[in-house]
Amino acid sequence: MPELPDLQAFRHNLEKALLQKKLKSLTVVNAKKLHTTPEALQEALEGQTLEHIRRVGKELHFEFKNGHVLGMHLMLHGKLYFFQKKNTEKYTIVELLFGDGTGLALTDFQAAANVFLDPEEKEAPDAMSKEFTENYLETQLGKKKVTIKKYLLDQHNVLGIGNAYADDILWDARISPFSVCNKIPAKAVKALFKSIKKILEGAEKKILKSNPDIIHGEIRDFMLVHSSKLKESPGGAEILKDTGGGRKTYYTDEQVLYK
């Protein structure tokens, strides 16, 4: 599943290609996960100029001049593709065709990608927002008895962090993913907050440097510990793997367990 740095890179390139273009037509090919009717989407968005594209957590929000917003959640296998005049991509969910012939198709072979009109405002702060502060993180962790990795992945706590980057963030902060939130001391919370910003911002830059035109896919060849190909961390410690909870967690003994 694309995570925050991936979506940031996608957003950057989508804006370069699509901003200030007028949407000529919107075609829903597969309405399985559509959260509104095709007619409502067309009425709200066709003929409108695309003014902004924002990433909100793990969603992309396409903001049009009349105030309406087209939201997309790519889920596990959703992909975005540009096309010219005619879309030939398989497994298309929805396609957008702009006045100059530029098109954007959202595909998903599992048909699980979500499309919605005017998404509700999120309650949790985005991991890269000004609202996500060290004080917020320390206050929230003090109330929680769950493990820190579970906390980071819960989009009701903080938006945008997924499984892969949670592992690298926790390794960088030297906190075990199995640490209990309210047992983590203030000094370690401070390190965690810095690692969240550092890892996510750094990953976006690396993705765009190696794949400057990317709008789909996941680039993971620079991960610190979250990789089945890595045997040792950058610090030289053996990378361990846990598969509890239905997801893979990569970590090392360099990380402190607070419990």
Phi, psi and omega in degrees: 000131176301136179250185189309309181297323177300311183293327175298317179294317177302312182303317180303313183282328175296319178297318180302324186270333194240342185300142179069015173265148180268130181285115180280314181208150175234122183240122175269118181266323179226113185264014185305315183250021180285130183265009175207182180272152175303323181295321180293320177297314182296316181297321184283328193245330183295136182087358183261152180270133178280118185256328182212153167232123182239150170259125177237104186061238180258021179245154170250131181245118178264112187258124184257164188300327182278004177097347178283151184231130173262119180258144176225134170240117187286345183056215188281321189235011179293142179222149177251139179223138169279151171214165178246113175067315183229128178274127179242011182286140175284159174061032181291137174266307180212148176231140178246128177241123182263166189300332181272007180094353177286134180233158176226125179246135171259123180239159174194115183291343175265355180057035182258347181298139184262140174231133183210158181255133176050067181300146178292151179293138181281147179275322181281149177284150175286146183299336181254012182270164177291336181286338178273097185247167177298322179295318177301313183297314181297318180295316181294316181296327179296341181263351190253140177250008178275170177289155184295325179293318178299321178299312184296328182279342182283113183290356172277347180261310179209139186268137166110337184275131178246186188299313184296310184286335175299319179296314181292322178299312182292325176294315181299325179276352181061040176244129178297138178297344182264006177294143177277131187309309186282004175257355181280123183290160184303322181297320179288325176298320177300315178296321179297314180300316179296321181292323178302309181294315183297311184293316183291316179294318181295322181295318179301316180297319181292321179297313182290330179291318183274334181222074190297341182250015189297134169226006173203162180096168180234123177261118185230013186284358178250008183299150183277315179225335185278081179196133178290345182274339183275139177253330181231150175284170175302338178273359177092004181273151177295134178275125180259157181229136176235138181245019179292151178074013177079010177222156180273132176239126178252135183200175178222171177285358175288343184268135185278134177264118177254120181211000000 
